[in-house]
Amino acid sequence: MPTDARCLVETDDSSPTVRLFGVLDRSEVQAVRDALLARLWRRPGVLLVDLSGVRIPDPLARDALDEVCRAVADWPAAELLLDPDGPPREAPPEPIEVELPPVVEAAREARVLVTGGCVRWGLPELVEPACIAVTEMVNNVVAHAVTPMTLRLAPRGGALHLAVRDHSTGRPAYGGPAPVDSVGGRGLLLIDTVARRWGSTALPDGKVVWCVLYPEDEAAYRN
């Protein structure tokens, strides 16, 4: 078997660059995706992916790499750049994060952290909607994932990016507004109401649920 028959991922948490070697085809895409996502969550910031040592004969495999970039575009303090040219990109602001247990008190601690972040970054108008969103995100972990979680938040481009990472592979599914006579099921609706964008990203051992809130959306809602 040729030595370049598979794609190898060289990662180092002390370096902002990940290097790919060998051949990337569709059979290797999932493993490469998982490695990039796991590395970017462990060490937020700008992650550069050096493709100079890899061959990508299948256009669908390259499309899959581009999809990884889109998947993390709204994570707090995260950016994935494939084979970048030009001067280094400016690092995003340092995120705030905390580890939380899957207990009902976790939502209160999350709200305190989010409130402090909004004030620190000059986004006081987002305190209320961000607290609504993070409460639902944390409570979903407590009710369904029942695993330890990491809350991370950071500003970018005038918006607030929130994410909660847990260790359950179950993905949230939003089915639209809940019937008025239903019990529960409104958590994702609340997130969808206060956030301009939200979603989830599967990780090898869990998922990241994220949302993005803009001050101008809150101002428009109140006017």
C-alpha positions as CSV (number, residue, x, y, z in Angstrom):
1,M,0.0,0.0,0.0
2,P,1.5,3.4,-0.9
3,T,2.5,5.5,2.1
4,D,0.3,8.4,0.9
5,A,-2.9,6.2,0.7
6,R,-4.5,8.1,3.6
7,C,-4.6,11.6,5.0
8,L,-2.7,12.3,8.2
9,V,-3.4,15.3,10.4
10,E,-0.5,16.9,12.3
11,T,-1.7,19.0,15.2
12,D,0.1,20.8,18.0
13,D,-1.9,22.8,20.5
14,S,1.0,25.2,20.9
15,S,0.9,26.1,17.2
16,P,-1.9,27.9,15.3
17,T,-1.2,25.7,12.2
18,V,-2.5,22.2,11.4
19,R,-0.9,20.4,8.5
20,L,-2.4,17.7,6.3
21,F,-0.3,15.1,4.6
22,G,-1.1,12.3,2.1
23,V,-4.3,11.9,0.1
24,L,-7.7,13.2,1.2
25,D,-10.6,11.4,-0.3
26,R,-14.2,10.9,0.9
27,S,-13.3,8.0,3.1
28,E,-10.9,10.2,5.1
29,V,-13.1,13.3,5.3
30,Q,-14.9,12.5,8.6
31,A,-11.7,11.7,10.5
32,V,-10.1,15.0,9.3
33,R,-13.2,17.0,10.1
34,D,-13.3,15.5,13.6
35,A,-9.6,16.3,14.2
36,L,-10.0,20.0,13.0
37,L,-13.2,20.6,15.0
38,A,-11.7,19.1,18.2
39,R,-8.5,21.1,17.8
40,L,-10.3,24.3,17.3
41,W,-12.6,23.9,20.3
42,R,-9.6,23.0,22.5
43,R,-7.7,26.1,21.5
44,P,-9.9,28.9,20.2
45,G,-8.5,31.6,17.9
46,V,-7.5,31.5,14.2
47,L,-6.5,28.0,13.1
48,L,-4.5,27.8,9.8
49,V,-4.7,24.6,7.8
50,D,-1.7,24.0,5.6
51,L,-2.7,21.9,2.6
52,S,0.7,22.0,0.9
53,G,1.5,18.4,1.8
54,V,-1.9,16.8,0.8
55,R,-3.4,15.8,-2.5
56,I,-7.2,16.2,-2.8
57,P,-8.2,14.4,-6.0
58,D,-11.9,14.4,-5.2
59,P,-13.7,17.8,-5.4
60,L,-16.3,16.6,-2.9
61,A,-13.5,16.1,-0.3
62,R,-12.4,19.7,-0.8
63,D,-16.0,20.8,-0.5
64,A,-16.1,18.9,2.9
65,L,-13.2,21.0,4.1
66,D,-15.0,24.2,3.1
67,E,-18.0,22.9,5.1
68,V,-15.9,22.6,8.2
69,C,-15.0,26.3,7.8
70,R,-18.7,27.2,7.6
71,A,-19.5,24.9,10.6
72,V,-17.3,26.9,12.9
73,A,-17.9,30.4,11.5
74,D,-20.2,31.4,14.3
75,W,-18.3,29.7,17.2
76,P,-17.0,32.2,19.8
77,A,-13.4,33.3,19.0
78,A,-13.0,30.7,16.2
79,E,-11.9,30.9,12.6
80,L,-10.6,28.2,10.3
81,L,-8.5,29.2,7.3
82,L,-7.6,26.8,4.6
83,D,-4.1,27.2,3.0
84,P,-4.1,31.0,3.8
85,D,-2.1,33.5,1.8
86,G,-1.1,37.0,2.8
87,P,-0.3,38.5,6.2
88,P,-1.5,36.7,9.4
89,R,-5.1,37.4,10.4
90,E,-5.7,39.3,13.6
91,A,-6.6,37.0,16.4
92,P,-10.2,37.4,17.7
93,P,-10.8,38.7,21.3
94,E,-10.0,36.2,24.1
95,P,-13.2,34.4,25.0
96,I,-14.7,34.0,28.4
97,E,-15.5,30.4,29.4
98,V,-16.5,28.3,32.3
99,E,-16.9,24.6,33.0
100,L,-20.4,23.7,34.4
101,P,-21.9,20.6,35.8
102,P,-25.3,19.3,34.6
103,V,-27.2,20.7,37.5
104,V,-30.1,23.2,37.7
105,E,-27.9,25.8,39.3
106,A,-25.7,25.9,36.2
107,A,-28.0,28.2,34.4
108,R,-27.7,30.9,37.1
109,E,-23.9,30.8,36.9
110,A,-24.1,31.0,33.1
111,R,-26.3,34.1,33.3
112,V,-23.8,35.8,35.7
113,L,-20.9,35.1,33.2
114,V,-22.9,36.3,30.2
115,T,-24.0,39.5,32.0
116,G,-20.4,40.2,32.9
117,G,-19.2,39.6,29.3
118,C,-21.9,41.9,27.8
119,V,-20.9,44.7,30.2
120,R,-17.2,44.2,29.6
121,W,-17.5,44.3,25.8
122,G,-19.9,47.2,25.7
123,L,-23.0,45.2,24.8
124,P,-25.4,46.0,27.7
125,E,-28.4,45.8,25.5
126,L,-27.7,42.1,24.9
127,V,-27.7,41.1,28.6
128,E,-31.4,40.1,28.6
129,P,-31.6,38.2,25.3
130,A,-28.2,36.6,25.9
131,C,-29.3,35.4,29.3
132,I,-32.5,34.0,27.8
133,A,-30.5,32.1,25.2
134,V,-27.8,30.8,27.5
135,T,-30.4,29.7,30.0
136,E,-32.1,27.5,27.4
137,M,-28.8,26.2,26.1
138,V,-27.6,25.2,29.5
139,N,-31.0,23.8,30.6
140,N,-31.1,21.6,27.5
141,V,-27.8,20.0,28.6
142,V,-29.1,19.5,32.1
143,A,-32.4,18.0,30.9
144,H,-31.2,15.9,27.9
145,A,-27.4,15.5,27.6
146,V,-26.7,15.2,31.4
147,T,-23.0,15.7,30.9
148,P,-20.5,18.3,32.0
149,M,-20.5,21.3,29.7
150,T,-18.3,24.2,28.7
151,L,-19.9,27.7,28.1
152,R,-17.8,30.0,25.9
153,L,-18.6,33.5,24.7
154,A,-16.8,36.2,22.8
155,P,-17.6,39.3,20.8
156,R,-17.0,39.6,17.0
157,G,-18.0,42.3,14.6
158,G,-20.3,44.0,17.1
159,A,-22.2,40.7,17.8
160,L,-22.1,38.3,20.7
161,H,-21.2,34.7,20.0
162,L,-22.3,32.1,22.6
163,A,-21.6,28.4,22.6
164,V,-22.2,25.5,24.9
165,R,-20.3,22.3,24.4
166,D,-21.5,19.0,25.9
167,H,-20.6,15.3,25.6
168,S,-23.8,13.9,24.2
169,T,-24.2,13.1,20.5
170,G,-27.9,14.0,20.5
171,R,-28.5,17.0,18.4
172,P,-31.2,19.6,19.1
173,A,-34.1,19.6,16.6
174,Y,-36.3,22.7,16.1
175,G,-39.7,21.9,14.8
176,G,-41.1,25.4,14.8
177,P,-43.4,27.1,17.3
178,A,-44.9,24.7,19.9
179,P,-48.7,24.4,20.2
180,V,-50.1,26.7,22.7
181,D,-51.5,23.8,24.8
182,S,-48.1,21.9,24.8
183,V,-46.0,21.4,27.9
184,G,-42.3,22.3,27.4
185,G,-40.6,22.3,24.0
186,R,-40.2,26.1,23.9
187,G,-36.5,26.2,24.6
188,L,-35.3,26.3,21.0
189,L,-38.1,28.6,20.1
190,L,-36.8,31.1,22.6
191,I,-33.2,30.8,21.2
192,D,-34.6,31.2,17.7
193,T,-36.5,34.4,18.8
194,V,-33.6,36.2,20.5
195,A,-30.7,35.1,18.2
196,R,-30.2,36.0,14.6
197,R,-28.5,32.7,13.9
198,W,-28.1,29.5,15.9
199,G,-27.2,25.9,15.3
200,S,-25.2,22.9,16.4
201,T,-22.0,21.2,15.3
202,A,-21.3,17.5,16.0
203,L,-17.9,16.7,17.6
204,P,-16.3,13.2,17.9
205,D,-17.5,13.0,21.5
206,G,-20.5,15.4,21.7
207,K,-21.6,18.6,20.2
208,V,-21.4,22.4,20.3
209,V,-24.6,24.4,20.3
210,W,-24.1,28.0,19.4
211,C,-26.0,31.3,18.7
212,V,-25.2,34.8,17.6
213,L,-27.0,37.9,18.9
214,Y,-26.8,41.5,17.5
215,P,-27.5,44.7,19.4
216,E,-29.4,46.2,16.5
217,D,-31.9,43.3,16.5
218,E,-32.7,43.9,20.2
219,A,-33.1,47.6,19.5
220,A,-35.5,46.9,16.6
221,Y,-37.5,44.5,18.8
222,R,-37.9,47.1,21.5
223,N,-38.9,49.9,19.1
